[in-house]
C-alpha cells in the first residue's frame, strides 16, 4: 500500500470512529437523573410516579353513623317523640363529631345513658349507614369515570384517521382506526355507567325506621328522614330493608362490566406495546423497569396494574355474591359482605379509572408502523370478495373460495397484498375450478389498500374518519347529559346537608 493511501485510510477510520463514539447530547435534567445511584429507571429515562395516584380511603363508616344519628334525633324532635331540650343536648353533643353510635355519645354526655339512648329509639343501627357510604363512593367513581370517558373521546377524535389492523382471534380481520377502536371503549364505559346509575338508584333508598323486620311502635316519620339524608326514595316494605342488601350486588355487577372493558383495553395496549409489535409506547414515567435487567423500559406494567385492579373487583364481586347465596332472606351477618365488598370494589375501580385519562392521553403511537402492518396483511380480502360478487357475478361462496385460494397462493410465494397481480387472482380462480375474473392488478391492490378500504366503509358506525367524528360529536352530547346528572346528584346531597344543618341549628338554639 502506498504511504499516502495508507494515511488516508487511517484518517478516514479515525474520523468514523470519532463520529461513532461522539458523546450523546443530554440536558442537565437528564444528566442529573441518569447520574443517580438507583439505576432501575435509567432505561426509561424518567422515574415511575404512578403510585402517587393511589386513592386513600375517604369514606369512614363512623361518619355516616353520626350523620344518621343527627337526622334521626331531628325527626324525633320534630314529631314530638322526645322533648326539644333533650334533643338539643344530644344534637349539641353530636355537633362536629366524626363517629356516631350510642356508646360514643354516652361518653360525650358524661355517662347519661338515658339521654344517649335517644338516638336508637325506633331504629336499628345498621340502616341506612352503608347506603350513604356506598352512594358517596359511587359518586366518586362517577366523577373519575366521566373524566375517563371524556379523555377517551378526545383521543378517539384525534386519531380518527390513524389506521391500524382490526383483529379477531388475534389475527388481521379488517382495517380499522385507533379512533374507531376507542369509540368502542367509550361505549363500553357508557353502558357500565348506565348500570352504575341503576345501582345508585337502588342504593339511594332510605331504610331507616325499619326496625330490623317489622318497623317500630314509635310513630316515626320515615319520609322526613328520606329528605334530611338526601335519599331519592323510601324503601317501603320494612322486611326487606335489612334483609335484601342486593344494592351491593348491583353495584359490583356494574363495576365488573366497567372494569372488564378497562382490563381488556389494557391488555390490548400491553400487547401493542411489546417490542415485537411496537405500535405504542408511553412516556418514561409510565414505563416498567427491573432491578436485574438494566435494559427494561416497557409500558406493560402500567397496563398490568389496571388488570390487577380489575382482578380484585371480580374477586370482591364473587365474595359478596357467594356470601349472600343460600342465606335466608332476613338479617344475618353474611349478607353484609355485599356492601362491604362493594365498597372494596368501588375503591379499586376509582383507583384504576383515576389513572386512565393520563395514560390514554399519553399513549404515543407509531402510526407508520401501524399503517405498514395493516398494508402487509390481507385484511382487505373481504372487500375483494364483494367486488367479485357485485361486478363479476360470482355467488358469495364462490367469490370467497377464489379469494381464499388467492391469499394462499400469495402467502406461499411470500407476496404482500400490494405485490399481488391480476394474473395471480386468475390463477387462483382456475385452481378453485372457477372462471378467471379478469380484474386488473390496480383493481386488486386498491381492494387491499387500507386507506381506500376506509373510504368505502362509510356506513353508520363504520371506521370512516368522518363517521368516527360524527359519533364523537354525538357522544360528547351524551357525556354532557351524563355530567349534568352527576352534578344534580351531588347538588341534591349538598342541599340535604344544608337542610339538616339548619334544622339542627334551630333545635339547639343557634338559629
C-alpha positions as CSV (number, residue, x, y, z in Angstrom):
1,X,0.0,0.0,0.0
2,X,1.3,3.5,-0.9
3,X,2.1,5.8,2.1
4,X,-0.4,8.4,1.1
5,X,-3.2,5.8,0.6
6,X,-2.3,4.3,4.0
7,X,-2.5,7.7,5.7
8,X,-5.9,8.5,4.1
9,X,-7.3,5.1,5.2
10,X,-6.1,5.7,8.8
11,X,-7.6,9.3,8.7
12,X,-11.0,8.1,7.5
13,X,-11.1,5.3,10.0
14,X,-10.2,7.8,12.8
15,X,-13.0,10.2,11.7
16,X,-15.5,7.4,11.5
17,X,-14.5,6.1,15.0
18,X,-14.8,9.6,16.4
19,X,-18.2,10.1,14.8
20,X,-19.5,6.7,16.0
21,X,-18.4,7.3,19.6
22,X,-19.4,11.0,19.9
23,X,-20.9,12.0,23.2
24,X,-24.7,11.9,23.3
25,X,-26.1,15.4,24.0
26,X,-28.0,15.3,27.3
27,X,-30.0,18.0,29.1
28,X,-28.9,18.9,32.6
29,X,-32.0,17.2,33.9
30,X,-31.2,14.0,32.0
31,X,-27.6,14.1,33.3
32,X,-28.9,14.6,36.9
33,X,-31.4,11.7,36.6
34,X,-29.0,9.3,34.9
35,X,-26.3,10.0,37.4
36,X,-28.4,8.7,40.3
37,X,-27.2,5.6,42.1
38,X,-30.7,4.0,41.8
39,X,-30.3,2.7,38.2
40,X,-33.5,0.8,37.8
41,X,-35.4,3.5,35.9
42,X,-32.4,4.7,33.8
43,X,-33.5,2.9,30.6
44,X,-37.0,4.5,31.0
45,X,-35.5,8.0,31.3
46,X,-38.0,9.1,34.0
47,X,-38.9,8.0,37.5
48,X,-42.0,5.9,38.0
49,X,-44.6,8.3,39.6
50,X,-47.8,6.4,39.2
51,X,-48.1,5.1,42.8
52,X,-48.8,8.7,43.9
53,X,-52.2,8.4,42.3
54,X,-53.4,5.7,44.6
55,X,-56.7,6.6,46.3
56,X,-56.7,6.8,50.1
57,X,-59.8,5.7,52.0
58,X,-62.1,8.7,52.1
59,X,-65.4,7.4,53.5
60,X,-65.1,6.0,57.0
61,X,-68.1,4.2,58.3
62,X,-68.5,6.1,61.6
63,X,-69.1,9.4,59.8
64,X,-72.3,8.0,58.2
65,X,-73.5,6.6,61.6
66,X,-73.1,10.1,63.1
67,X,-75.0,11.7,60.2
68,X,-77.8,9.3,60.6
69,X,-77.9,9.9,64.3
70,X,-78.3,13.6,63.8
71,X,-81.1,13.2,61.3
72,X,-82.9,10.7,63.5
73,X,-82.8,13.0,66.5
74,X,-84.1,15.9,64.5
75,X,-87.0,13.8,63.3
76,X,-87.8,12.6,66.8
77,X,-87.9,16.2,68.0
78,X,-90.0,17.5,65.1
79,X,-92.5,14.7,65.7
80,X,-92.6,15.5,69.4
81,X,-91.4,12.0,70.3
82,X,-88.6,13.4,72.5
83,X,-88.6,16.7,74.4
84,X,-86.9,19.5,72.5
85,X,-84.4,20.3,75.3
86,X,-83.2,16.7,75.4
87,X,-82.9,16.6,71.6
88,X,-80.9,19.9,71.8
89,X,-78.4,18.3,74.3
90,X,-78.0,15.2,72.1
91,X,-77.6,17.3,68.9
92,X,-75.1,19.6,70.6
93,X,-73.1,16.5,71.7
94,X,-73.2,15.2,68.1
95,X,-72.1,18.5,66.6
96,X,-68.8,18.2,64.7
97,X,-68.2,14.6,65.7
98,X,-66.9,12.1,63.0
99,X,-68.1,9.0,64.7
100,X,-71.7,8.2,65.8
101,X,-73.2,5.5,68.0
102,X,-74.7,5.3,71.4
103,X,-71.6,4.3,73.3
104,X,-69.5,7.2,72.0
105,X,-72.4,9.6,72.6
106,X,-72.8,8.4,76.2
107,X,-69.2,9.4,76.9
108,X,-69.8,12.9,75.4
109,X,-72.9,13.2,77.6
110,X,-70.9,12.3,80.7
111,X,-72.3,8.9,81.1
112,X,-76.0,9.9,80.8
113,X,-77.3,6.5,79.5
114,X,-80.9,7.6,79.2
115,X,-80.1,10.6,77.1
116,X,-77.7,8.8,74.8
117,X,-80.2,6.0,74.1
118,X,-82.5,8.5,72.3
119,X,-80.6,8.1,69.1
120,X,-81.7,4.5,68.9
121,X,-85.4,5.0,69.6
122,X,-87.3,3.0,66.9
123,X,-84.3,2.2,64.7
124,X,-81.6,-0.4,64.1
125,X,-78.0,0.8,64.0
126,X,-77.1,-0.5,60.5
127,X,-79.6,1.3,58.4
128,X,-79.0,3.3,56.3
129,X,-75.4,3.9,57.1
130,X,-73.9,1.6,54.4
131,X,-76.2,3.1,51.7
132,X,-74.9,6.5,52.5
133,X,-71.3,5.3,52.4
134,X,-71.7,3.4,49.1
135,X,-73.5,6.3,47.4
136,X,-70.6,8.7,48.2
137,X,-68.2,6.1,46.8
138,X,-70.4,5.7,43.7
139,X,-70.4,9.4,43.2
140,X,-66.6,9.4,43.3
141,X,-66.5,6.7,40.7
142,X,-69.0,8.6,38.5
143,X,-66.5,11.6,38.6
144,X,-63.5,9.6,37.5
145,X,-65.4,7.5,35.0
146,X,-66.8,10.7,33.3
147,X,-63.3,12.1,33.1
148,X,-62.0,8.7,31.7
149,X,-64.8,8.8,29.1
150,X,-64.0,12.4,28.1
151,X,-60.3,11.6,27.7
152,X,-61.1,8.5,25.6
153,X,-63.3,10.6,23.3
154,X,-60.6,13.2,22.9
155,X,-58.1,10.7,21.8
156,X,-60.6,8.9,19.6
157,X,-61.3,12.2,17.7
158,X,-57.5,12.9,17.4
159,X,-56.9,9.5,15.8
160,X,-60.0,9.2,13.5
161,X,-57.6,8.7,10.6
162,X,-54.9,6.6,12.4
163,X,-55.1,3.3,10.6
164,X,-54.4,0.0,12.3
165,X,-55.2,-3.6,11.7
166,X,-58.5,-4.6,13.2
167,X,-58.1,-8.1,14.6
168,X,-60.4,-11.0,15.5
169,X,-59.0,-14.0,17.3
170,X,-55.6,-12.2,17.5
171,X,-55.3,-12.1,13.7
172,X,-55.9,-9.5,11.0
173,X,-59.6,-9.2,10.1
174,X,-60.3,-5.8,8.5
175,X,-58.5,-2.5,8.6
176,X,-59.8,0.0,11.2
177,X,-58.6,3.1,13.1
178,X,-57.4,3.7,16.6
179,X,-60.2,6.2,16.9
180,X,-62.8,3.7,15.9
181,X,-61.3,1.3,18.5
182,X,-61.6,3.9,21.2
183,X,-65.2,4.6,20.4
184,X,-65.9,1.0,21.3
185,X,-64.1,1.5,24.6
186,X,-66.1,4.7,25.3
187,X,-69.4,3.0,24.6
188,X,-68.4,0.1,26.9
189,X,-67.8,2.7,29.6
190,X,-71.1,4.4,28.9
191,X,-73.0,1.1,29.3
192,X,-71.2,0.5,32.6
193,X,-72.1,4.0,33.7
194,X,-75.8,3.4,32.9
195,X,-75.6,0.2,35.1
196,X,-73.9,2.2,37.8
197,X,-76.7,4.8,37.7
198,X,-79.2,1.9,38.3
199,X,-77.0,0.8,41.2
200,X,-77.1,4.3,42.6
201,X,-80.8,4.4,42.3
202,X,-81.1,1.1,44.2
203,X,-78.6,2.3,46.8
204,X,-80.1,5.7,47.4
205,X,-83.2,4.4,49.1
206,X,-83.9,5.2,52.7
207,X,-84.2,2.2,55.0
208,X,-84.2,4.0,58.4
209,X,-87.1,3.1,60.7
210,X,-87.4,-0.5,59.5
211,X,-86.9,-1.8,63.0
212,X,-84.9,-4.7,61.5
213,X,-88.0,-6.6,60.3
214,X,-91.4,-5.1,61.2
215,X,-90.9,-1.4,61.6
216,X,-91.4,0.3,65.0
217,X,-94.1,1.1,67.5
218,X,-92.9,4.7,67.5
219,X,-94.9,6.9,65.2
220,X,-91.8,7.9,63.2
221,X,-91.7,9.9,60.0
222,X,-89.6,7.9,57.6
223,X,-90.3,10.3,54.8
224,X,-88.7,13.1,56.8
225,X,-85.5,11.1,57.2
226,X,-85.5,10.4,53.5
227,X,-85.4,14.1,52.8
228,X,-83.0,15.0,55.6
229,X,-80.4,12.5,54.4
230,X,-80.9,13.2,50.7
231,X,-82.3,9.9,49.6
232,X,-84.2,9.7,46.3
233,X,-86.9,7.3,47.6
234,X,-88.1,5.4,50.7
235,X,-87.8,1.6,50.7
236,X,-91.3,0.9,51.9
237,X,-91.5,-2.8,52.9
238,X,-89.6,-2.9,56.2
239,X,-88.9,-6.6,55.9
240,X,-86.5,-6.1,53.0
241,X,-84.7,-3.0,54.4
242,X,-82.2,-5.1,56.3
243,X,-82.7,-8.5,54.6
244,X,-82.2,-7.6,51.0
245,X,-78.7,-6.0,50.7
246,X,-78.8,-6.5,46.9
247,X,-77.8,-2.9,46.2
248,X,-74.3,-4.0,47.0
249,X,-74.5,-6.8,44.4
250,X,-76.0,-4.4,41.8
251,X,-73.1,-2.1,42.4
252,X,-70.5,-4.8,41.9
253,X,-72.1,-6.1,38.7
254,X,-71.9,-2.6,37.2
255,X,-68.3,-2.3,38.3
256,X,-67.4,-5.7,36.9
257,X,-68.6,-4.5,33.5
258,X,-66.7,-1.3,33.7
259,X,-63.5,-2.9,34.8
260,X,-63.9,-5.7,32.2
261,X,-63.9,-3.1,29.5
262,X,-60.9,-1.3,31.0
263,X,-59.0,-4.6,31.6
264,X,-59.4,-5.8,28.1
265,X,-58.4,-2.4,26.7
266,X,-55.3,-2.5,29.0
267,X,-54.5,-6.0,27.6
268,X,-54.7,-4.7,24.0
269,X,-52.4,-1.8,24.8
270,X,-50.0,-4.1,26.6
271,X,-49.7,-6.3,23.5
272,X,-49.3,-3.3,21.2
273,X,-46.5,-2.0,23.5
274,X,-44.5,-5.2,23.2
275,X,-41.2,-4.7,21.3
276,X,-42.3,-7.5,18.9
277,X,-45.3,-5.3,18.0
278,X,-44.2,-1.8,18.6
279,X,-47.4,0.0,17.8
280,X,-47.3,2.2,21.0
281,X,-45.2,3.3,23.8
282,X,-45.6,5.6,26.8
283,X,-43.5,8.4,28.4
284,X,-40.8,7.3,30.7
285,X,-42.8,7.8,33.9
286,X,-45.1,5.1,32.9
287,X,-42.5,2.5,31.8
288,X,-41.7,-0.5,33.9
289,X,-38.1,-1.4,34.9
290,X,-36.2,-4.1,36.6
291,X,-33.6,-4.4,39.4
292,X,-31.9,-7.2,37.4
293,X,-32.2,-6.3,33.7
294,X,-31.0,-2.7,33.0
295,X,-32.5,-2.7,29.5
296,X,-36.1,-3.0,30.7
297,X,-38.2,0.1,29.9
298,X,-41.6,-1.2,28.8
299,X,-45.2,0.1,29.1
300,X,-46.6,-3.4,30.1
301,X,-46.6,-2.9,33.8
302,X,-48.8,0.2,33.6
303,X,-51.5,-1.9,31.9
304,X,-50.8,-4.8,34.2
305,X,-51.7,-2.7,37.3
306,X,-55.0,-1.8,35.7
307,X,-55.6,-5.5,35.2
308,X,-54.8,-6.2,38.8
309,X,-57.4,-3.6,39.8
310,X,-59.9,-5.5,37.6
311,X,-59.0,-8.9,39.1
312,X,-59.7,-7.5,42.6
313,X,-63.0,-6.1,41.6
314,X,-64.0,-9.5,40.2
315,X,-62.8,-11.2,43.4
316,X,-64.8,-8.8,45.6
317,X,-67.9,-9.4,43.5
318,X,-67.5,-13.1,43.8
319,X,-67.1,-12.9,47.6
320,X,-70.1,-10.6,48.0
321,X,-72.3,-12.8,45.8
322,X,-71.3,-16.1,47.4
323,X,-71.7,-14.6,50.9
324,X,-75.4,-13.9,50.1
325,X,-76.1,-17.1,48.2
326,X,-78.2,-19.7,50.2
327,X,-78.7,-17.3,53.1
328,X,-82.2,-16.7,54.4
329,X,-83.9,-13.5,53.2
330,X,-83.6,-11.8,56.6
331,X,-81.0,-10.0,58.7
332,X,-77.9,-12.3,59.1
333,X,-74.3,-11.4,59.2
334,X,-73.1,-12.9,55.9
335,X,-75.3,-10.7,53.8
336,X,-73.4,-7.6,54.9
337,X,-70.5,-8.8,52.9
338,X,-72.4,-7.5,49.9
339,X,-72.0,-3.8,50.7
340,X,-68.6,-4.3,52.3
341,X,-67.2,-6.0,49.2
342,X,-68.9,-3.4,47.0
343,X,-67.0,-0.7,49.0
344,X,-63.7,-2.5,48.2
345,X,-64.6,-2.9,44.6
346,X,-65.5,0.8,44.3
347,X,-62.1,1.8,45.8
348,X,-60.3,-0.4,43.2
349,X,-62.4,0.9,40.3
350,X,-61.8,4.5,41.3
351,X,-58.0,3.9,41.6
352,X,-57.8,2.4,38.1
353,X,-60.1,5.0,36.4
354,X,-58.3,7.8,38.1
355,X,-55.1,6.9,36.2
356,X,-56.8,6.2,32.9
357,X,-57.0,9.8,31.5
358,X,-53.3,10.4,32.0
359,X,-52.4,7.1,30.5
360,X,-54.6,7.2,27.4
361,X,-53.7,10.8,26.5
362,X,-50.0,10.0,26.9
363,X,-50.0,7.0,24.6
364,X,-47.5,7.6,21.8
365,X,-48.5,5.8,18.5
366,X,-46.1,4.6,15.9
367,X,-48.5,5.5,13.0
368,X,-46.2,4.5,10.3
369,X,-45.7,1.0,11.7
370,X,-49.4,0.6,12.3
371,X,-50.2,1.6,8.7
372,X,-47.5,-0.6,7.3
373,X,-48.6,-3.6,9.4
374,X,-52.1,-3.1,8.0
375,X,-50.8,-3.0,4.5
376,X,-48.8,-6.1,5.0
377,X,-51.8,-8.1,6.0
378,X,-54.6,-9.4,3.8
379,X,-57.4,-7.8,5.8
380,X,-58.8,-6.2,2.7
381,X,-59.8,-9.6,1.3
382,X,-63.5,-9.3,2.3
383,X,-63.8,-6.3,0.0
384,X,-62.1,-8.2,-2.9
385,X,-64.8,-10.9,-2.4
386,X,-67.5,-8.2,-2.5
387,X,-66.1,-6.8,-5.8
388,X,-66.2,-10.3,-7.3
389,X,-69.8,-10.7,-6.3
390,X,-71.1,-7.2,-7.3
391,X,-69.1,-6.7,-10.5
392,X,-68.3,-10.2,-11.8
393,X,-71.5,-12.1,-10.8
394,X,-69.9,-14.7,-8.6
395,X,-72.0,-16.2,-5.8
396,X,-70.9,-15.5,-2.3
397,X,-69.3,-18.8,-1.5
398,X,-67.6,-19.0,-4.9
399,X,-66.1,-15.5,-4.5
400,X,-64.8,-16.3,-1.0
401,X,-63.3,-19.5,-2.3
402,X,-61.4,-17.7,-5.0
403,X,-60.2,-15.1,-2.5
404,X,-59.1,-17.8,-0.1
405,X,-57.1,-19.6,-2.7
406,X,-55.6,-16.2,-3.9
407,X,-54.4,-15.4,-0.3
408,X,-52.9,-18.9,0.0
409,X,-51.0,-18.6,-3.3
410,X,-49.7,-15.1,-2.4
411,X,-48.5,-16.3,1.0
412,X,-46.9,-19.4,-0.5
413,X,-44.9,-17.1,-2.8
414,X,-44.1,-14.6,0.0
415,X,-46.1,-11.8,-1.6
416,X,-47.6,-8.9,0.3
417,X,-51.1,-7.7,-0.8
418,X,-49.6,-4.7,-2.6
419,X,-47.3,-7.1,-4.6
420,X,-50.1,-9.3,-5.9
421,X,-51.4,-9.2,-9.5
422,X,-54.5,-9.7,-11.6
423,X,-52.8,-12.8,-13.1
424,X,-52.4,-14.3,-9.6
425,X,-56.2,-13.9,-9.0
426,X,-57.0,-15.5,-12.3
427,X,-54.7,-18.4,-11.4
428,X,-56.5,-18.7,-8.0
429,X,-59.8,-18.9,-9.8
430,X,-58.6,-21.7,-12.0
431,X,-57.3,-23.6,-9.0
432,X,-60.7,-23.2,-7.4
433,X,-62.3,-24.5,-10.6
434,X,-63.9,-21.1,-11.4
435,X,-63.6,-18.8,-14.4
436,X,-61.0,-16.1,-14.3
437,X,-62.4,-12.8,-13.1
438,X,-60.0,-10.7,-15.2
439,X,-59.5,-7.9,-12.7
440,X,-56.5,-5.7,-13.2
441,X,-53.6,-5.5,-10.8
442,X,-54.6,-2.0,-9.9
443,X,-58.1,-3.0,-9.0
444,X,-56.9,-5.8,-6.8
445,X,-54.4,-3.7,-5.0
446,X,-57.0,-1.0,-4.4
447,X,-59.1,-3.5,-2.5
448,X,-56.2,-4.2,-0.2
449,X,-55.2,-0.5,0.3
450,X,-56.3,0.3,3.9
451,X,-56.9,4.0,3.1
452,X,-59.2,3.1,0.2
453,X,-60.8,0.4,2.4
454,X,-61.8,3.1,5.0
455,X,-63.2,5.3,2.3
456,X,-65.5,2.5,1.2
457,X,-66.6,1.7,4.8
458,X,-68.7,4.7,5.5
459,X,-72.0,3.2,6.7
460,X,-73.3,4.1,10.1
461,X,-70.8,3.0,12.8
462,X,-68.1,2.2,10.2
463,X,-64.5,3.4,10.8
464,X,-64.6,6.0,8.1
465,X,-62.9,9.1,9.7
466,X,-66.0,11.3,9.0
467,X,-68.2,8.8,10.6
468,X,-65.9,8.5,13.6
469,X,-66.0,12.3,14.1
470,X,-69.8,12.2,13.8
471,X,-70.0,9.6,16.5
472,X,-67.6,11.5,18.7
473,X,-69.8,14.6,18.4
474,X,-72.9,12.7,19.4
475,X,-71.2,11.1,22.3
476,X,-70.0,14.5,23.6
477,X,-73.6,15.5,23.9
478,X,-74.3,12.3,25.8
479,X,-71.4,12.9,28.0
480,X,-72.7,16.4,28.8
481,X,-76.0,15.0,29.8
482,X,-74.3,12.3,32.0
483,X,-72.2,15.0,33.6
484,X,-75.2,17.2,34.3
485,X,-77.0,14.2,36.0
486,X,-73.9,13.7,38.2
487,X,-74.0,17.4,39.1
488,X,-77.6,17.1,40.1
489,X,-76.8,14.1,42.3
490,X,-74.1,16.0,44.1
491,X,-76.3,19.1,44.4
492,X,-79.2,17.2,45.9
493,X,-77.0,15.8,48.7
494,X,-75.5,19.2,49.3
495,X,-78.9,20.7,49.8
496,X,-80.0,17.9,52.1
497,X,-76.9,18.5,54.2
498,X,-77.8,22.2,54.4
499,X,-81.4,21.5,55.4
500,X,-80.2,19.1,58.1
501,X,-77.7,21.6,59.5
502,X,-80.4,24.3,59.5
503,X,-82.9,22.1,61.5
504,X,-80.2,21.1,64.0
505,X,-79.3,24.8,64.5
506,X,-83.0,25.7,65.1
507,X,-83.3,22.9,67.7
508,X,-80.2,23.7,69.7
509,X,-80.9,27.5,69.5
510,X,-78.2,28.6,67.1
511,X,-80.7,30.0,64.6
